[in-house]
Amino acid sequence: MKTLKALIKRNTKLFFKDKGMFFTSLITPVILLVLYATFLGNVYKQSFLSALPQGLDMSEKLINGYVGGQLISSILAVSCVTVAFCSNMLMVQDKAVGSIKDLTISPVKPSHLALSYYFSTLISTLCVCLSATGICLIYIARIGWYLSVGDILLLLLDVFLLVLFGTALSSIINFFLSTQGQISAVGTVISSGYGFISGAYMPISQFSVGLQRVISFLPGTYGTSLLKNHAMRGVFEEMEKTGLSTEVIEAIKNSIDYNLYFFESRVKISTMYIILGLAIAVFISIYILLNCLKSKKQI
């Protein structure tokens, strides 16, 4: 156990000392917030206004709260996974520069080495993503706050689970990488592609039916929907108070993946948590199995 703690401490320190990795991870959510607010914010707003019945008067604060809820849920959904890949670059760097050889010839169990990368990545990613969550909450407070204490706590839970998911996913993929070029290429693909397949950049309700059904099998989609449910619950509650009909509200929820469907069945929030939890458990198990098989080959 002391060896594992020492390795986790070593990996975490190296991450925060490497200004390139740290600032790349930290700046990603900030850049996304600026880009989303600048470009996507107006798109979300116009889409929302076009869905409202004519003549309905709605406050600017409520509209901004709706747009802001979409923005921060999309940012956090992407950041929890992409930041994990940045934080997990140390695993590949150790292979690239040969540090892994020094660690493997020392009396360190392969399982401890593998777990140290996972937990150090988890700690680093959590630090960055929780900081990003704080920035997002400040942004919401400035434009339109409709979050309760319960919403914030559930939002933090969602971030934690998605970081677990992102860390496990990055650990599996990075296990097969051994050069800086490979991690850069994979990081670029993940950064550009994950937001689309998770419904963060564009609601999957706008995709074709066939693509929607394929994406409904991906666990990240449910993580994005959980964030939207907890970031926007208060907004929709306030909309009901303004007199907006239930039918219109449900149509809006369906259009932004607040309500998520597996084929024709609506997925409950509790089921989303189960799916995300199972995905985390499966990915961690695969990562452990890969390291066990590797250690057996080396014997």
C-alpha atoms as a printed R data frame, in Angstrom:
    type eleno elety resid chain resno       x       y       z
1   ATOM     1    CA   MET     A     1   0.000   0.000   0.000
2   ATOM     2    CA   LYS     A     2   2.898   2.371   0.784
3   ATOM     3    CA   THR     A     3   4.348   1.700  -2.652
4   ATOM     4    CA   LEU     A     4   1.020   2.490  -4.321
5   ATOM     5    CA   LYS     A     5   0.688   5.745  -2.376
6   ATOM     6    CA   ALA     A     6   4.236   6.722  -3.284
7   ATOM     7    CA   LEU     A     7   3.589   6.055  -6.984
8   ATOM     8    CA   ILE     A     8   0.321   8.023  -6.944
9   ATOM     9    CA   LYS     A     9   2.122  10.914  -5.247
10  ATOM    10    CA   ARG     A    10   4.942  10.722  -7.795
11  ATOM    11    CA   ASN     A    11   2.596  10.716 -10.800
12  ATOM    12    CA   THR     A    12   0.416  13.517  -9.431
13  ATOM    13    CA   LYS     A    13   3.432  15.718  -8.690
14  ATOM    14    CA   LEU     A    14   4.859  15.140 -12.156
15  ATOM    15    CA   PHE     A    15   1.550  16.135 -13.722
16  ATOM    16    CA   PHE     A    16   1.313  19.431 -11.866
17  ATOM    17    CA   LYS     A    17   5.026  20.155 -12.433
18  ATOM    18    CA   ASP     A    18   4.650  19.647 -16.178
19  ATOM    19    CA   LYS     A    19   3.272  23.053 -17.147
20  ATOM    20    CA   GLY     A    20   2.423  21.823 -20.627
21  ATOM    21    CA   MET     A    21   0.124  19.035 -19.431
22  ATOM    22    CA   PHE     A    22  -1.344  21.025 -16.542
23  ATOM    23    CA   PHE     A    23  -2.198  24.209 -18.422
24  ATOM    24    CA   THR     A    24  -3.481  22.260 -21.428
25  ATOM    25    CA   SER     A    25  -5.864  20.407 -19.112
26  ATOM    26    CA   LEU     A    26  -6.860  23.524 -17.185
27  ATOM    27    CA   ILE     A    27  -7.402  25.792 -20.161
28  ATOM    28    CA   THR     A    28  -9.576  23.332 -22.100
29  ATOM    29    CA   PRO     A    29 -12.804  23.969 -20.109
30  ATOM    30    CA   VAL     A    30 -12.175  27.732 -20.123
31  ATOM    31    CA   ILE     A    31 -11.710  27.786 -23.898
32  ATOM    32    CA   LEU     A    32 -14.843  25.689 -24.334
33  ATOM    33    CA   LEU     A    33 -16.841  28.080 -22.135
34  ATOM    34    CA   VAL     A    34 -15.704  31.092 -24.176
35  ATOM    35    CA   LEU     A    35 -16.351  29.368 -27.510
36  ATOM    36    CA   TYR     A    36 -19.732  27.988 -26.429
37  ATOM    37    CA   ALA     A    37 -20.901  31.303 -24.989
38  ATOM    38    CA   THR     A    38 -19.688  33.185 -28.077
39  ATOM    39    CA   PHE     A    39 -20.898  30.911 -30.848
40  ATOM    40    CA   LEU     A    40 -23.316  28.277 -29.545
41  ATOM    41    CA   GLY     A    41 -25.084  30.506 -27.031
42  ATOM    42    CA   ASN     A    42 -26.910  32.471 -29.696
43  ATOM    43    CA   VAL     A    43 -27.790  29.279 -31.587
44  ATOM    44    CA   TYR     A    44 -29.331  27.752 -28.452
45  ATOM    45    CA   LYS     A    45 -31.197  30.979 -27.736
46  ATOM    46    CA   GLN     A    46 -32.678  31.326 -31.226
47  ATOM    47    CA   SER     A    47 -33.642  27.652 -31.279
48  ATOM    48    CA   PHE     A    48 -35.411  28.041 -27.948
49  ATOM    49    CA   LEU     A    49 -37.257  31.217 -28.936
50  ATOM    50    CA   SER     A    50 -38.461  29.646 -32.178
51  ATOM    51    CA   ALA     A    51 -40.055  26.817 -30.171
52  ATOM    52    CA   LEU     A    52 -42.073  29.175 -27.940
53  ATOM    53    CA   PRO     A    53 -45.722  29.994 -28.717
54  ATOM    54    CA   GLN     A    54 -46.205  33.420 -30.295
55  ATOM    55    CA   GLY     A    55 -47.088  36.179 -27.880
56  ATOM    56    CA   LEU     A    56 -45.588  34.451 -24.843
57  ATOM    57    CA   ASP     A    57 -43.578  36.877 -22.741
58  ATOM    58    CA   MET     A    58 -40.549  35.358 -21.035
59  ATOM    59    CA   SER     A    59 -37.895  37.172 -19.017
60  ATOM    60    CA   GLU     A    60 -34.381  37.568 -20.386
61  ATOM    61    CA   LYS     A    61 -33.023  36.037 -17.177
62  ATOM    62    CA   LEU     A    62 -35.013  32.842 -17.707
63  ATOM    63    CA   ILE     A    63 -33.928  32.601 -21.337
64  ATOM    64    CA   ASN     A    64 -30.301  33.101 -20.323
65  ATOM    65    CA   GLY     A    65 -30.694  30.507 -17.580
66  ATOM    66    CA   TYR     A    66 -31.950  28.009 -20.155
67  ATOM    67    CA   VAL     A    67 -29.077  28.732 -22.541
68  ATOM    68    CA   GLY     A    68 -26.530  28.726 -19.711
69  ATOM    69    CA   GLY     A    69 -27.751  25.368 -18.424
70  ATOM    70    CA   GLN     A    70 -27.231  23.847 -21.853
71  ATOM    71    CA   LEU     A    71 -23.802  25.422 -22.189
72  ATOM    72    CA   ILE     A    72 -22.350  24.299 -18.864
73  ATOM    73    CA   SER     A    73 -23.732  20.772 -19.121
74  ATOM    74    CA   SER     A    74 -22.155  20.402 -22.573
75  ATOM    75    CA   ILE     A    75 -18.832  21.863 -21.409
76  ATOM    76    CA   LEU     A    76 -18.600  19.625 -18.347
77  ATOM    77    CA   ALA     A    77 -19.649  16.528 -20.300
78  ATOM    78    CA   VAL     A    78 -16.786  17.043 -22.762
79  ATOM    79    CA   SER     A    79 -14.204  18.275 -20.247
80  ATOM    80    CA   CYS     A    80 -14.545  15.302 -17.884
81  ATOM    81    CA   VAL     A    81 -13.402  12.989 -20.668
82  ATOM    82    CA   THR     A    82 -10.981  15.144 -22.687
83  ATOM    83    CA   VAL     A    83  -9.173  16.429 -19.580
84  ATOM    84    CA   ALA     A    84  -8.742  12.817 -18.416
85  ATOM    85    CA   PHE     A    85  -6.844  12.078 -21.637
86  ATOM    86    CA   CYS     A    86  -4.577  15.100 -21.050
87  ATOM    87    CA   SER     A    87  -3.987  14.094 -17.420
88  ATOM    88    CA   ASN     A    88  -3.234  10.517 -18.434
89  ATOM    89    CA   MET     A    89  -0.459  11.523 -20.833
90  ATOM    90    CA   LEU     A    90   2.080  10.695 -18.121
91  ATOM    91    CA   MET     A    91   1.457   6.979 -18.686
92  ATOM    92    CA   VAL     A    92   2.539   7.378 -22.313
93  ATOM    93    CA   GLN     A    93   5.371   9.770 -21.494
94  ATOM    94    CA   ASP     A    94   6.940   7.221 -19.142
95  ATOM    95    CA   LYS     A    95   6.964   4.745 -22.027
96  ATOM    96    CA   ALA     A    96   8.284   7.296 -24.518
97  ATOM    97    CA   VAL     A    97  11.232   8.500 -22.410
98  ATOM    98    CA   GLY     A    98  11.987   5.097 -20.898
99  ATOM    99    CA   SER     A    99  11.022   5.877 -17.307
100 ATOM   100    CA   ILE     A   100   8.731   2.863 -17.312
101 ATOM   101    CA   LYS     A   101  11.803   0.591 -17.521
102 ATOM   102    CA   ASP     A   102  13.207   2.030 -14.298
103 ATOM   103    CA   LEU     A   103   9.873   1.415 -12.590
104 ATOM   104    CA   THR     A   104   9.394  -2.123 -13.872
105 ATOM   105    CA   ILE     A   105  12.887  -3.326 -12.881
106 ATOM   106    CA   SER     A   106  12.314  -2.040  -9.340
107 ATOM   107    CA   PRO     A   107  10.353  -4.178  -6.828
108 ATOM   108    CA   VAL     A   108   7.044  -2.624  -7.851
109 ATOM   109    CA   LYS     A   109   4.041  -4.818  -8.579
110 ATOM   110    CA   PRO     A   110   2.574  -4.268 -12.064
111 ATOM   111    CA   SER     A   111  -0.880  -3.918 -10.479
112 ATOM   112    CA   HIS     A   112   0.385  -1.098  -8.225
113 ATOM   113    CA   LEU     A   113   1.941   0.657 -11.200
114 ATOM   114    CA   ALA     A   114  -1.273   0.407 -13.229
115 ATOM   115    CA   LEU     A   115  -3.457   1.588 -10.344
116 ATOM   116    CA   SER     A   116  -1.092   4.470  -9.603
117 ATOM   117    CA   TYR     A   117  -1.608   5.851 -13.112
118 ATOM   118    CA   TYR     A   118  -5.369   5.477 -12.759
119 ATOM   119    CA   PHE     A   119  -5.692   7.160  -9.364
120 ATOM   120    CA   SER     A   120  -3.228   9.959 -10.121
121 ATOM   121    CA   THR     A   121  -5.131  10.700 -13.345
122 ATOM   122    CA   LEU     A   122  -8.376  10.627 -11.379
123 ATOM   123    CA   ILE     A   123  -7.043  13.113  -8.812
124 ATOM   124    CA   SER     A   124  -5.607  15.477 -11.436
125 ATOM   125    CA   THR     A   125  -8.734  15.374 -13.597
126 ATOM   126    CA   LEU     A   126 -11.012  15.942 -10.610
127 ATOM   127    CA   CYS     A   127  -9.006  19.009  -9.598
128 ATOM   128    CA   VAL     A   128  -9.352  20.505 -13.067
129 ATOM   129    CA   CYS     A   129 -13.002  19.541 -13.616
130 ATOM   130    CA   LEU     A   130 -14.167  20.715 -10.190
131 ATOM   131    CA   SER     A   131 -12.427  24.021 -10.880
132 ATOM   132    CA   ALA     A   132 -14.228  24.138 -14.227
133 ATOM   133    CA   THR     A   133 -17.529  23.423 -12.461
134 ATOM   134    CA   GLY     A   134 -16.898  26.359 -10.153
135 ATOM   135    CA   ILE     A   135 -16.245  28.639 -13.135
136 ATOM   136    CA   CYS     A   136 -19.428  27.391 -14.823
137 ATOM   137    CA   LEU     A   137 -21.494  28.072 -11.684
138 ATOM   138    CA   ILE     A   138 -20.105  31.615 -11.509
139 ATOM   139    CA   TYR     A   139 -21.105  32.065 -15.152
140 ATOM   140    CA   ILE     A   140 -24.635  30.839 -14.422
141 ATOM   141    CA   ALA     A   141 -24.890  33.127 -11.384
142 ATOM   142    CA   ARG     A   142 -24.121  36.105 -13.612
143 ATOM   143    CA   ILE     A   143 -26.644  35.361 -16.354
144 ATOM   144    CA   GLY     A   144 -29.557  33.484 -14.741
145 ATOM   145    CA   TRP     A   145 -29.458  31.355 -11.580
146 ATOM   146    CA   TYR     A   146 -32.158  28.709 -11.088
147 ATOM   147    CA   LEU     A   147 -30.138  26.021  -9.304
148 ATOM   148    CA   SER     A   148 -30.987  24.632  -5.880
149 ATOM   149    CA   VAL     A   149 -28.486  23.174  -3.408
150 ATOM   150    CA   GLY     A   150 -29.685  19.705  -4.413
151 ATOM   151    CA   ASP     A   151 -29.066  20.487  -8.087
152 ATOM   152    CA   ILE     A   152 -25.500  21.586  -7.345
153 ATOM   153    CA   LEU     A   153 -24.752  18.457  -5.303
154 ATOM   154    CA   LEU     A   154 -26.133  16.209  -8.035
155 ATOM   155    CA   LEU     A   155 -24.162  18.183 -10.621
156 ATOM   156    CA   LEU     A   156 -20.990  17.507  -8.631
157 ATOM   157    CA   LEU     A   157 -21.908  13.816  -8.431
158 ATOM   158    CA   ASP     A   158 -22.360  13.726 -12.210
159 ATOM   159    CA   VAL     A   159 -18.949  15.347 -12.715
160 ATOM   160    CA   PHE     A   160 -17.337  12.830 -10.365
161 ATOM   161    CA   LEU     A   161 -18.880   9.859 -12.185
162 ATOM   162    CA   LEU     A   162 -17.940  11.222 -15.603
163 ATOM   163    CA   VAL     A   163 -14.362  11.764 -14.429
164 ATOM   164    CA   LEU     A   164 -14.298   8.123 -13.270
165 ATOM   165    CA   PHE     A   165 -15.626   7.150 -16.689
166 ATOM   166    CA   GLY     A   166 -13.184   9.367 -18.595
167 ATOM   167    CA   THR     A   167 -10.218   8.160 -16.543
168 ATOM   168    CA   ALA     A   168 -11.099   4.507 -17.130
169 ATOM   169    CA   LEU     A   169 -11.620   5.087 -20.869
170 ATOM   170    CA   SER     A   170  -8.350   7.007 -21.256
171 ATOM   171    CA   SER     A   171  -6.477   4.355 -19.257
172 ATOM   172    CA   ILE     A   172  -7.608   1.597 -21.636
173 ATOM   173    CA   ILE     A   173  -6.754   3.557 -24.781
174 ATOM   174    CA   ASN     A   174  -3.448   4.936 -23.466
175 ATOM   175    CA   PHE     A   175  -2.420   1.415 -22.452
176 ATOM   176    CA   PHE     A   176  -1.769   0.679 -26.142
177 ATOM   177    CA   LEU     A   177   0.120   3.928 -26.857
178 ATOM   178    CA   SER     A   178   3.863   4.430 -26.504
179 ATOM   179    CA   THR     A   179   4.806   7.699 -28.237
180 ATOM   180    CA   GLN     A   180   3.972  11.393 -27.925
181 ATOM   181    CA   GLY     A   181   2.721  11.454 -31.499
182 ATOM   182    CA   GLN     A   182   0.198   8.732 -30.775
183 ATOM   183    CA   ILE     A   183  -1.208  10.440 -27.688
184 ATOM   184    CA   SER     A   184  -1.460  13.747 -29.555
185 ATOM   185    CA   ALA     A   185  -3.349  12.081 -32.404
186 ATOM   186    CA   VAL     A   186  -5.686  10.217 -30.054
187 ATOM   187    CA   GLY     A   187  -6.252  13.358 -27.971
188 ATOM   188    CA   THR     A   188  -7.226  15.301 -31.089
189 ATOM   189    CA   VAL     A   189  -9.676  12.610 -32.203
190 ATOM   190    CA   ILE     A   190 -11.249  12.355 -28.738
191 ATOM   191    CA   SER     A   191 -11.513  16.136 -28.325
192 ATOM   192    CA   SER     A   192 -13.203  16.613 -31.686
193 ATOM   193    CA   GLY     A   193 -15.330  13.469 -31.790
194 ATOM   194    CA   TYR     A   194 -16.493  12.767 -28.249
195 ATOM   195    CA   GLY     A   195 -18.635  15.903 -28.019
196 ATOM   196    CA   PHE     A   196 -20.700  14.779 -31.001
197 ATOM   197    CA   ILE     A   197 -21.258  11.154 -30.019
198 ATOM   198    CA   SER     A   198 -22.124  12.121 -26.427
199 ATOM   199    CA   GLY     A   199 -24.719  14.719 -27.465
200 ATOM   200    CA   ALA     A   200 -22.707  17.619 -26.003
201 ATOM   201    CA   TYR     A   201 -22.123  19.608 -29.189
202 ATOM   202    CA   MET     A   202 -25.435  18.759 -30.809
203 ATOM   203    CA   PRO     A   203 -28.467  17.008 -29.277
204 ATOM   204    CA   ILE     A   204 -28.727  13.458 -30.592
205 ATOM   205    CA   SER     A   205 -32.437  14.109 -31.169
206 ATOM   206    CA   GLN     A   206 -31.309  16.046 -34.272
207 ATOM   207    CA   PHE     A   207 -29.496  13.033 -35.727
208 ATOM   208    CA   SER     A   208 -31.059  10.406 -37.950
209 ATOM   209    CA   VAL     A   209 -33.072   7.673 -36.252
210 ATOM   210    CA   GLY     A   210 -30.461   5.032 -37.043
211 ATOM   211    CA   LEU     A   211 -27.624   7.111 -35.609
212 ATOM   212    CA   GLN     A   212 -29.698   7.918 -32.521
213 ATOM   213    CA   ARG     A   213 -30.138   4.216 -31.840
214 ATOM   214    CA   VAL     A   214 -26.420   3.555 -32.235
215 ATOM   215    CA   ILE     A   215 -25.471   6.441 -29.926
216 ATOM   216    CA   SER     A   216 -28.023   5.289 -27.347
217 ATOM   217    CA   PHE     A   217 -25.696   2.343 -26.622
218 ATOM   218    CA   LEU     A   218 -22.835   4.688 -25.625
219 ATOM   219    CA   PRO     A   219 -22.614   5.391 -21.854
220 ATOM   220    CA   GLY     A   220 -21.259   8.920 -22.302
221 ATOM   221    CA   THR     A   221 -24.604   9.975 -23.760
222 ATOM   222    CA   TYR     A   222 -26.310   9.274 -20.449
223 ATOM   223    CA   GLY     A   223 -23.689  11.254 -18.551
224 ATOM   224    CA   THR     A   224 -24.436  14.295 -20.715
225 ATOM   225    CA   SER     A   225 -28.170  13.896 -20.133
226 ATOM   226    CA   LEU     A   226 -27.660  13.645 -16.355
227 ATOM   227    CA   LEU     A   227 -25.779  16.948 -16.385
228 ATOM   228    CA   LYS     A   228 -28.561  18.579 -18.400
229 ATOM   229    CA   ASN     A   229 -31.217  17.273 -16.013
230 ATOM   230    CA   HIS     A   230 -29.505  18.754 -12.975
231 ATOM   231    CA   ALA     A   231 -28.305  21.971 -14.623
232 ATOM   232    CA   MET     A   232 -31.725  22.807 -16.116
233 ATOM   233    CA   ARG     A   233 -34.319  21.355 -13.716
234 ATOM   234    CA   GLY     A   234 -34.893  24.707 -12.029
235 ATOM   235    CA   VAL     A   235 -35.223  26.469 -15.385
236 ATOM   236    CA   PHE     A   236 -38.036  24.196 -16.533
237 ATOM   237    CA   GLU     A   237 -39.712  24.472 -13.149
238 ATOM   238    CA   GLU     A   238 -39.704  28.246 -13.530
239 ATOM   239    CA   MET     A   239 -41.095  27.928 -17.068
240 ATOM   240    CA   GLU     A   240 -44.094  26.058 -15.694
241 ATOM   241    CA   LYS     A   241 -44.720  28.929 -13.292
242 ATOM   242    CA   THR     A   242 -44.739  31.409 -16.193
243 ATOM   243    CA   GLY     A   243 -47.614  29.510 -17.793
244 ATOM   244    CA   LEU     A   244 -45.775  27.585 -20.469
245 ATOM   245    CA   SER     A   245 -47.800  24.468 -21.262
246 ATOM   246    CA   THR     A   246 -46.555  21.007 -20.280
247 ATOM   247    CA   GLU     A   247 -46.672  19.882 -23.914
248 ATOM   248    CA   VAL     A   248 -44.331  22.667 -25.041
249 ATOM   249    CA   ILE     A   249 -41.954  22.069 -22.140
250 ATOM   250    CA   GLU     A   250 -41.799  18.334 -22.862
251 ATOM   251    CA   ALA     A   251 -41.143  19.059 -26.536
252 ATOM   252    CA   ILE     A   252 -38.233  21.329 -25.583
253 ATOM   253    CA   LYS     A   253 -36.874  18.709 -23.173
254 ATOM   254    CA   ASN     A   254 -37.004  16.085 -25.922
255 ATOM   255    CA   SER     A   255 -35.239  18.368 -28.401
256 ATOM   256    CA   ILE     A   256 -32.197  18.944 -26.151
257 ATOM   257    CA   ASP     A   257 -31.852  15.378 -24.758
258 ATOM   258    CA   TYR     A   258 -33.088  16.401 -21.312
259 ATOM   259    CA   ASN     A   259 -35.428  13.494 -21.916
260 ATOM   260    CA   LEU     A   260 -33.407  10.644 -23.360
261 ATOM   261    CA   TYR     A   261 -34.857   7.642 -25.163
262 ATOM   262    CA   PHE     A   262 -33.527   4.154 -25.795
263 ATOM   263    CA   PHE     A   263 -35.286   3.307 -29.051
264 ATOM   264    CA   GLU     A   264 -38.848   4.345 -28.077
265 ATOM   265    CA   SER     A   265 -38.583   4.020 -24.292
266 ATOM   266    CA   ARG     A   266 -37.737   7.006 -22.123
267 ATOM   267    CA   VAL     A   267 -34.725   6.349 -19.885
268 ATOM   268    CA   LYS     A   268 -35.181   7.186 -16.203
269 ATOM   269    CA   ILE     A   269 -32.513   9.141 -14.324
270 ATOM   270    CA   SER     A   270 -31.920   6.180 -12.011
271 ATOM   271    CA   THR     A   271 -31.324   3.992 -15.075
272 ATOM   272    CA   MET     A   272 -28.836   6.527 -16.441
273 ATOM   273    CA   TYR     A   273 -26.855   6.260 -13.207
274 ATOM   274    CA   ILE     A   274 -26.918   2.462 -13.428
275 ATOM   275    CA   ILE     A   275 -25.675   2.510 -17.048
276 ATOM   276    CA   LEU     A   276 -22.884   4.961 -16.250
277 ATOM   277    CA   GLY     A   277 -21.892   3.021 -13.133
278 ATOM   278    CA   LEU     A   278 -21.792  -0.290 -15.011
279 ATOM   279    CA   ALA     A   279 -19.712   1.284 -17.780
280 ATOM   280    CA   ILE     A   280 -17.195   2.559 -15.220
281 ATOM   281    CA   ALA     A   281 -16.974  -0.875 -13.581
282 ATOM   282    CA   VAL     A   282 -16.549  -2.644 -16.940
283 ATOM   283    CA   PHE     A   283 -13.861  -0.238 -18.190
284 ATOM   284    CA   ILE     A   284 -11.883  -0.428 -14.943
285 ATOM   285    CA   SER     A   285 -12.109  -4.241 -15.088
286 ATOM   286    CA   ILE     A   286 -10.826  -4.232 -18.677
287 ATOM   287    CA   TYR     A   287  -7.922  -1.971 -17.684
288 ATOM   288    CA   ILE     A   288  -6.986  -4.267 -14.799
289 ATOM   289    CA   LEU     A   289  -7.286  -7.346 -17.042
290 ATOM   290    CA   LEU     A   290  -5.017  -5.797 -19.687
291 ATOM   291    CA   ASN     A   291  -2.339  -5.118 -17.082
292 ATOM   292    CA   CYS     A   292  -2.666  -8.625 -15.618
293 ATOM   293    CA   LEU     A   293  -2.242 -10.204 -19.040
294 ATOM   294    CA   LYS     A   294   0.762  -7.983 -19.743
295 ATOM   295    CA   SER     A   295   2.441  -8.908 -16.455
296 ATOM   296    CA   LYS     A   296   1.928 -12.635 -17.164
297 ATOM   297    CA   LYS     A   297   3.619 -12.280 -20.555
298 ATOM   298    CA   GLN     A   298   6.607 -10.613 -18.933
299 ATOM   299    CA   ILE     A   299   7.103 -13.495 -16.489
